[in-house]
């Protein structure tokens, strides 16, 4: 009953939370790839990007059927988001039924999963595949055979092709598998052939990935104490849930010690498989965070592959309390549910959909497009072009997009005006003031100051600036 209630609330929030908001920057990349003239063009853009390919392929296929409206682009994410909790119910010998039900409820109410269900990015697909990989890994440890090894390899390979940080989870799981089963694990070596396409793709894409992770290109930050709390809060859903969990675990420990009896199970899991899966998830999370303290490589959403294992660890706690297990289950689900209900919609102010609509209304025929970002100098010119063109193209408006590359140092303002000499030319300048190496930090936009014929509006919020300039821009 508790699980059904959590599922109903989770499904309702997945359909409503952040629904109707404009596409933010990363979603616009998805839309630009999905609207490619051919699958070959889509693959070319994927190869120029730093992200894994699978969700882009799914988005391209969906767009051929449903189109490229905001709702159509987000439809695959919504489907995968709704599917994720159900995957937790797949039986595994070392995960008791009560634990599976609670795990399902926690995934159903995991706050980032609710928001990602209305975001045209890969993260709900990654969540589904990470849950499937974790369950397949548990089943493999519970009883080794080639079929189970092949299923684990298949889901692990698909997870890696959805997001490259899943590679950490899969590598750690493979190490744990060989540590636990040794010779029996070696007998399942044919399953490793499933990873060959992944290896080939990584070899093909490796140079492009290396281009984007250079210290002067990557936009990530070295992690501080506040960032660590943010990362841990993301994994369990929110900072409120994170702060409550230590008190919850302390109470569980106190209860076990105070009520030692036959009614309290000595272990919450019925075998080694689930315990190892939880340990691997925590180890992977720790390793990624430690590396990111040394070198900036992480933003919270990259931690999705470790979330299923960590929430499985939380789902274990109530069953350790014997007679108190039902009350503990209700309290944990209520904690996640209240967190989901009070969580504000995600901030998607880093979007230029509204600004593009205003420039369309202003009669723009040519657009000078500047994505002011450390990655700008190495971005493929055609990718910047289809990015700036996406909202115009979707409305059937022909516009000549001139991507502005930050290849030269200095103030971009006069050079943008030089590119925008034609009468029907507009300028669109996007940037985030927290991102290092953003040119606008040193040289803020002053288009209208240099040429009073232009009118400019900032469609951004706070640190995010979406500056649109046109000779005929409305108020």
C-alpha positions as CSV (number, residue, x, y, z in Angstrom):
1,X,0.0,0.0,0.0
2,X,2.8,2.4,0.9
3,X,4.6,1.6,-2.4
4,X,1.4,2.1,-4.5
5,X,0.8,5.5,-2.8
6,X,4.4,6.5,-3.5
7,X,4.1,5.4,-7.1
8,X,0.9,7.3,-7.7
9,X,2.4,10.5,-6.2
10,X,5.6,10.0,-8.2
11,X,3.6,9.5,-11.5
12,X,1.5,12.6,-10.8
13,X,4.6,14.7,-10.2
14,X,6.4,13.3,-13.2
15,X,3.6,14.6,-15.5
16,X,3.4,18.0,-13.8
17,X,6.7,19.1,-12.3
18,X,8.4,21.5,-14.7
19,X,6.0,20.6,-17.5
20,X,5.6,23.5,-20.0
21,X,8.8,25.2,-19.2
22,X,11.0,26.3,-22.1
23,X,13.8,24.1,-23.3
24,X,17.0,25.0,-21.5
25,X,20.3,25.0,-23.3
26,X,21.2,21.3,-23.1
27,X,17.7,20.3,-24.2
28,X,18.1,22.6,-27.2
29,X,21.2,20.6,-28.1
30,X,19.0,17.5,-28.0
31,X,16.4,19.2,-30.2
32,X,19.0,20.3,-32.7
33,X,20.4,16.8,-33.0
34,X,16.9,15.2,-33.2
35,X,15.9,17.6,-36.0
36,X,18.9,16.7,-38.2
37,X,18.0,16.2,-41.9
38,X,19.2,12.6,-41.8
39,X,20.4,10.0,-39.4
40,X,23.9,10.4,-40.9
41,X,23.8,14.1,-40.0
42,X,22.7,13.2,-36.5
43,X,25.6,10.8,-36.0
44,X,28.0,13.5,-37.3
45,X,26.7,15.9,-34.6
46,X,27.0,13.2,-31.9
47,X,30.6,12.6,-32.9
48,X,31.3,16.3,-32.5
49,X,29.6,16.4,-29.0
50,X,31.2,15.2,-25.7
51,X,28.2,13.2,-24.5
52,X,27.4,9.5,-25.0
53,X,25.3,8.7,-28.1
54,X,22.3,6.5,-27.1
55,X,19.8,9.1,-25.9
56,X,20.4,11.3,-29.0
57,X,19.6,8.2,-31.2
58,X,16.4,7.7,-29.2
59,X,15.5,11.4,-29.5
60,X,16.1,11.3,-33.3
61,X,13.9,8.2,-33.7
62,X,11.1,9.7,-31.6
63,X,11.3,13.0,-33.5
64,X,10.6,11.2,-36.8
65,X,7.3,10.1,-35.3
66,X,6.2,12.8,-32.8
67,X,8.0,15.9,-34.2
68,X,10.2,18.3,-32.3
69,X,7.8,20.3,-30.0
70,X,8.9,20.6,-26.4
71,X,6.5,17.9,-25.3
72,X,7.6,15.5,-28.1
73,X,11.3,16.0,-27.3
74,X,10.6,15.3,-23.6
75,X,8.3,12.3,-24.2
76,X,11.1,9.7,-24.1
77,X,12.4,11.1,-20.8
78,X,8.8,10.9,-19.4
79,X,8.4,7.3,-20.5
80,X,11.7,6.2,-18.9
81,X,11.0,8.2,-15.8
82,X,7.6,6.5,-15.3
83,X,9.2,3.1,-16.0
84,X,12.2,3.4,-13.6
85,X,10.3,2.5,-10.3
86,X,8.8,-0.6,-11.9
87,X,12.2,-2.0,-12.8
88,X,13.1,-2.2,-9.0
89,X,10.4,-4.8,-8.6
90,X,12.2,-7.4,-10.7
91,X,12.9,-10.3,-8.3
92,X,16.4,-11.0,-7.0
93,X,17.2,-13.7,-4.4
94,X,19.2,-11.5,-2.1
95,X,16.8,-8.6,-2.2
96,X,13.7,-9.5,-0.1
97,X,10.3,-8.5,-1.3
98,X,9.8,-5.8,1.3
99,X,13.1,-4.2,0.4
100,X,12.2,-4.3,-3.3
101,X,8.9,-2.5,-2.6
102,X,10.6,0.2,-0.5
103,X,13.3,0.6,-3.1
104,X,10.6,1.1,-5.8
105,X,8.9,3.7,-3.6
106,X,12.2,5.6,-3.0
107,X,13.0,5.6,-6.8
108,X,9.4,6.8,-7.5
109,X,9.9,9.8,-5.2
110,X,13.5,10.5,-5.9
111,X,13.3,14.3,-6.6
112,X,15.9,14.6,-9.5
113,X,14.1,11.7,-11.3
114,X,10.9,13.7,-11.1
115,X,12.4,16.8,-12.7
116,X,14.4,14.7,-15.3
117,X,11.1,13.2,-16.5
118,X,10.3,16.6,-18.0
119,X,13.8,17.2,-19.5
120,X,14.9,16.2,-23.0
121,X,18.1,14.7,-21.8
122,X,19.4,11.2,-21.1
123,X,19.1,11.0,-17.3
124,X,15.8,9.0,-16.9
125,X,17.1,6.5,-19.5
126,X,20.3,6.4,-17.5
127,X,18.4,5.8,-14.3
128,X,16.4,2.9,-15.8
129,X,19.6,1.2,-17.2
130,X,21.5,1.8,-13.9
131,X,18.7,0.1,-12.0
132,X,18.6,-2.8,-14.5
133,X,22.4,-3.1,-14.4
134,X,22.3,-3.2,-10.5
135,X,19.6,-5.9,-10.5
136,X,21.4,-7.9,-13.1
137,X,24.6,-7.6,-11.1
138,X,22.8,-8.8,-7.9
139,X,21.3,-11.8,-9.8
140,X,24.7,-12.6,-11.3
141,X,26.4,-12.7,-7.9
142,X,23.5,-14.7,-6.5
143,X,23.9,-17.4,-9.2
144,X,26.6,-17.2,-11.8
145,X,25.9,-18.4,-15.4
146,X,26.4,-17.2,-18.9
147,X,22.8,-15.9,-19.3
148,X,23.0,-13.8,-16.2
149,X,26.4,-12.5,-17.1
150,X,25.2,-11.6,-20.6
151,X,22.2,-9.7,-19.2
152,X,24.4,-7.7,-16.8
153,X,26.9,-6.9,-19.7
154,X,24.1,-5.8,-22.0
155,X,22.5,-3.4,-19.5
156,X,25.9,-2.2,-18.4
157,X,27.0,-1.5,-22.0
158,X,23.7,0.4,-22.7
159,X,24.3,2.4,-19.6
160,X,27.8,3.4,-20.7
161,X,26.5,4.4,-24.1
162,X,23.9,6.6,-22.3
163,X,26.4,8.3,-20.1
164,X,30.1,7.7,-19.8
165,X,30.2,8.0,-16.0
166,X,28.3,4.7,-15.9
167,X,31.6,3.2,-16.9
168,X,32.8,3.7,-13.3
169,X,29.9,1.7,-12.0
170,X,30.3,-1.2,-14.5
171,X,34.1,-1.4,-14.0
172,X,33.7,-1.6,-10.2
173,X,30.9,-4.2,-10.6
174,X,33.1,-6.3,-12.8
175,X,36.0,-6.1,-10.3
176,X,33.7,-7.2,-7.5
177,X,32.3,-10.0,-9.6
178,X,35.7,-11.5,-10.3
179,X,36.7,-11.0,-6.6
180,X,33.6,-12.9,-5.3
181,X,33.4,-15.7,-7.9
182,X,37.0,-15.9,-9.3
183,X,37.2,-19.1,-11.4
184,X,33.4,-19.3,-11.9
185,X,33.5,-15.7,-13.2
186,X,36.2,-16.6,-15.7
187,X,33.9,-19.3,-17.2
188,X,31.4,-16.6,-18.2
189,X,34.0,-14.7,-20.3
190,X,31.9,-14.8,-23.6
191,X,29.6,-12.2,-22.0
192,X,32.4,-9.7,-22.2
193,X,32.1,-9.7,-26.0
194,X,29.0,-7.6,-25.5
195,X,31.2,-4.8,-24.4
196,X,33.1,-4.8,-27.8
197,X,30.8,-2.2,-29.4
198,X,31.3,0.1,-26.4
199,X,35.1,-0.2,-26.7
200,X,35.0,0.5,-30.4
201,X,32.8,3.6,-29.8
202,X,35.0,4.9,-27.0
203,X,38.0,4.6,-29.2
204,X,36.3,6.5,-32.0
205,X,35.0,9.2,-29.6
206,X,38.0,9.4,-27.3
207,X,39.8,12.3,-28.9
208,X,36.6,14.4,-28.8
209,X,36.1,13.6,-25.2
210,X,39.7,14.6,-24.5
211,X,39.2,17.9,-26.2
212,X,36.3,18.8,-23.8
213,X,37.9,17.7,-20.5
214,X,40.9,20.0,-20.9
215,X,41.3,22.3,-17.8
216,X,40.8,25.4,-19.9
217,X,37.7,24.0,-21.6
218,X,35.7,22.2,-19.0
219,X,33.3,24.4,-17.1
220,X,33.2,22.3,-13.9
221,X,34.6,23.4,-10.5
222,X,36.8,21.8,-8.0
223,X,34.6,20.6,-5.2
224,X,34.5,22.3,-1.9
225,X,32.6,21.4,1.3
226,X,29.4,23.1,0.1
227,X,29.7,21.3,-3.2
228,X,30.1,17.9,-1.4
229,X,26.9,18.5,0.5
230,X,25.2,19.4,-2.8
231,X,26.4,16.1,-4.4
232,X,25.3,14.0,-1.5
233,X,21.9,15.8,-1.4
234,X,21.4,15.1,-5.1
235,X,22.0,11.4,-4.6
236,X,19.3,11.0,-1.9
237,X,17.0,13.6,-3.5
238,X,17.5,16.8,-1.6
239,X,19.5,18.5,1.2
240,X,16.5,18.1,3.5
241,X,16.4,14.3,3.1
242,X,20.2,14.2,3.4
243,X,20.0,16.0,6.8
244,X,17.3,13.7,8.1
245,X,18.9,10.4,7.1
246,X,21.6,10.4,9.8
247,X,18.9,10.8,12.5
248,X,16.9,8.1,10.8
249,X,19.8,5.7,10.7
250,X,20.8,6.5,14.3
251,X,17.3,5.7,15.5
252,X,17.4,2.4,13.5
253,X,20.7,1.5,15.2
254,X,19.3,2.4,18.6
255,X,16.2,0.3,18.0
256,X,18.2,-2.8,17.0
257,X,20.4,-2.6,20.1
258,X,17.4,-2.0,22.4
259,X,15.2,-4.7,20.9
260,X,17.5,-7.6,20.2
261,X,15.3,-10.5,19.7
262,X,14.4,-13.2,17.2
263,X,12.0,-10.8,15.5
264,X,14.9,-8.7,14.4
265,X,16.7,-10.2,11.4
266,X,20.5,-10.4,11.9
267,X,20.9,-9.2,8.3
268,X,18.5,-7.2,6.1
269,X,19.7,-8.9,3.0
270,X,19.4,-12.6,2.2
271,X,22.7,-13.0,0.3
272,X,25.9,-11.4,-0.8
273,X,24.7,-10.0,-4.1
274,X,22.7,-7.0,-2.9
275,X,25.2,-6.2,-0.2
276,X,28.0,-6.1,-2.7
277,X,25.9,-4.0,-5.1
278,X,25.3,-1.4,-2.4
279,X,29.0,-1.3,-1.4
280,X,30.0,-0.9,-5.1
281,X,27.6,2.1,-5.5
282,X,29.0,3.8,-2.4
283,X,32.6,3.1,-3.5
284,X,31.9,4.5,-7.0
285,X,30.3,7.6,-5.6
286,X,33.3,8.1,-3.3
287,X,35.9,7.6,-6.0
288,X,34.2,10.0,-8.4
289,X,33.9,12.7,-5.7
290,X,37.5,12.3,-4.7
291,X,38.8,12.6,-8.2
292,X,36.6,15.7,-8.7
293,X,38.2,17.4,-5.6
294,X,41.6,17.0,-7.3
295,X,40.4,17.9,-10.8
296,X,37.1,19.5,-11.9
297,X,35.1,16.8,-13.7
298,X,31.7,16.6,-12.0
299,X,28.3,18.1,-11.8
300,X,25.6,16.5,-9.7
301,X,23.6,14.8,-12.5
302,X,26.6,12.7,-13.5
303,X,26.1,10.7,-10.3
304,X,22.8,9.1,-11.5
305,X,24.5,5.7,-12.1
306,X,25.2,5.3,-8.4
307,X,21.8,6.4,-7.2
308,X,20.0,3.0,-7.5
309,X,22.6,1.2,-5.3
310,X,22.6,3.9,-2.7
311,X,18.8,4.0,-2.5
312,X,18.8,0.2,-2.2
313,X,21.1,0.7,0.8
314,X,18.5,3.0,2.4
315,X,15.8,0.5,1.6
316,X,17.6,-2.1,3.6
317,X,17.3,-0.2,6.9
318,X,13.6,-0.8,7.9
319,X,13.8,-4.5,7.5
320,X,16.6,-4.6,10.1
321,X,14.1,-3.3,12.7
322,X,11.9,-6.3,13.1
323,X,8.6,-5.3,14.6
324,X,9.3,-1.7,13.9
325,X,10.0,-2.2,10.2
326,X,6.6,-1.1,8.9
327,X,6.7,2.2,10.8
328,X,10.2,2.8,9.7
329,X,9.2,2.2,6.1
330,X,6.3,4.7,6.3
331,X,8.6,7.3,7.9
332,X,11.2,6.9,5.1
333,X,8.6,7.1,2.3
334,X,6.9,10.1,4.0
335,X,10.3,11.8,4.2
336,X,10.9,11.3,0.5
337,X,7.3,12.2,-0.4
338,X,7.3,15.5,1.6
339,X,10.6,16.4,0.0
340,X,9.1,15.8,-3.4
341,X,6.0,17.9,-2.7
342,X,7.9,20.9,-1.4
343,X,10.7,20.9,-4.0
344,X,10.4,23.9,-6.3
345,X,10.4,23.4,-10.0
346,X,13.9,23.3,-11.6
347,X,15.3,26.6,-12.7
348,X,15.5,26.5,-16.5
349,X,16.4,30.1,-17.0
350,X,19.4,29.1,-19.1
351,X,17.3,29.0,-22.2
352,X,17.0,31.1,-25.3
353,X,13.7,29.9,-26.5
354,X,11.9,33.0,-25.4
355,X,14.6,35.3,-26.7
356,X,14.4,33.5,-30.1
357,X,10.7,34.0,-30.2
358,X,11.2,37.7,-29.6
359,X,13.8,37.9,-32.4
360,X,11.5,36.1,-34.7
361,X,8.8,38.7,-34.0
362,X,11.4,41.4,-34.7
363,X,11.8,40.1,-38.3
364,X,15.3,38.7,-37.9
365,X,16.7,37.4,-41.2
366,X,20.3,36.9,-40.1
367,X,21.5,36.0,-36.6
368,X,24.9,36.5,-35.0
369,X,25.0,33.8,-32.4
370,X,27.5,33.8,-29.5
371,X,27.4,31.0,-26.9
372,X,30.0,32.6,-24.6
373,X,31.4,29.5,-22.9
374,X,34.9,28.0,-22.4
375,X,34.0,25.2,-24.9
376,X,33.1,27.8,-27.6
377,X,36.6,27.7,-29.3
378,X,36.5,23.9,-29.8
379,X,32.8,23.6,-30.7
380,X,32.1,22.4,-34.3
381,X,30.9,25.4,-36.3
382,X,28.0,23.5,-37.7
383,X,26.9,22.5,-34.2
384,X,26.7,26.1,-33.1
385,X,24.8,26.9,-36.3
386,X,22.1,24.3,-35.7
387,X,21.9,25.3,-32.1
388,X,21.3,28.9,-32.8
389,X,18.9,28.0,-35.7
390,X,16.7,25.5,-33.8
391,X,13.8,27.6,-32.6
392,X,13.7,29.6,-35.9
393,X,13.7,26.4,-37.9
394,X,11.0,24.8,-35.7
395,X,8.7,27.8,-36.5
396,X,9.5,27.6,-40.2
397,X,11.4,30.9,-40.2
398,X,14.4,31.0,-42.5
399,X,17.4,32.7,-40.8
400,X,21.1,32.8,-41.7
401,X,22.9,31.9,-38.5
402,X,26.5,33.2,-38.1
403,X,28.1,31.4,-35.2
404,X,30.6,33.6,-33.4
405,X,33.8,31.8,-32.4
406,X,35.9,33.1,-29.5
407,X,39.1,32.2,-31.2
408,X,40.7,35.6,-30.6
409,X,41.2,37.4,-27.2
410,X,39.7,40.8,-26.5
411,X,36.3,42.5,-26.4
412,X,33.7,40.7,-28.6
413,X,31.3,43.7,-28.7
414,X,32.8,45.6,-31.7
415,X,33.3,42.4,-33.6
416,X,29.7,41.3,-33.0
417,X,28.6,44.6,-34.4
418,X,30.9,44.2,-37.4
419,X,29.2,40.9,-38.1
420,X,25.7,42.5,-37.7
421,X,26.0,45.3,-40.3
422,X,23.1,44.1,-42.5
423,X,19.7,45.8,-41.7
424,X,17.8,42.6,-40.6
425,X,20.6,41.1,-38.5
426,X,20.2,40.4,-34.8
427,X,22.6,39.4,-32.1
428,X,22.1,36.7,-29.5
429,X,24.7,36.4,-26.7
430,X,24.3,33.7,-24.0
431,X,26.5,33.3,-21.0
432,X,26.6,32.3,-17.3
433,X,28.7,34.6,-15.1
434,X,29.7,31.7,-12.7
435,X,31.4,29.8,-15.6
436,X,35.1,30.6,-15.7
437,X,36.7,32.0,-18.9
438,X,33.4,33.6,-19.9
439,X,34.3,36.6,-22.1
440,X,31.4,38.7,-20.9
441,X,32.8,38.7,-17.3
442,X,35.6,40.9,-18.6
443,X,33.8,42.5,-21.4
444,X,30.0,42.9,-20.6
445,X,27.6,43.3,-23.5
446,X,27.3,47.0,-24.6
447,X,25.9,46.6,-28.1
448,X,23.3,49.3,-27.7
449,X,25.9,51.7,-26.2
450,X,28.3,51.2,-29.2
451,X,25.5,51.4,-31.7
452,X,22.3,53.2,-30.6
453,X,20.4,51.8,-33.5
454,X,20.2,48.5,-31.6
455,X,17.8,47.7,-28.8
456,X,18.8,45.0,-26.4
457,X,16.9,42.9,-23.8
458,X,18.3,40.4,-21.2
459,X,16.0,37.4,-21.1
460,X,18.0,35.7,-18.4
461,X,17.8,35.6,-14.7
462,X,20.5,36.1,-12.0
463,X,23.8,34.9,-13.2
464,X,22.4,33.6,-16.4
465,X,22.3,36.2,-19.2
466,X,20.4,35.8,-22.5
467,X,21.1,39.1,-24.3
468,X,19.1,39.6,-27.5
469,X,19.8,42.7,-29.6
470,X,17.9,43.9,-32.8
471,X,17.1,47.2,-34.5
472,X,13.4,46.4,-34.2
473,X,13.2,44.4,-31.0
474,X,10.0,45.0,-29.1
475,X,9.8,46.0,-25.4
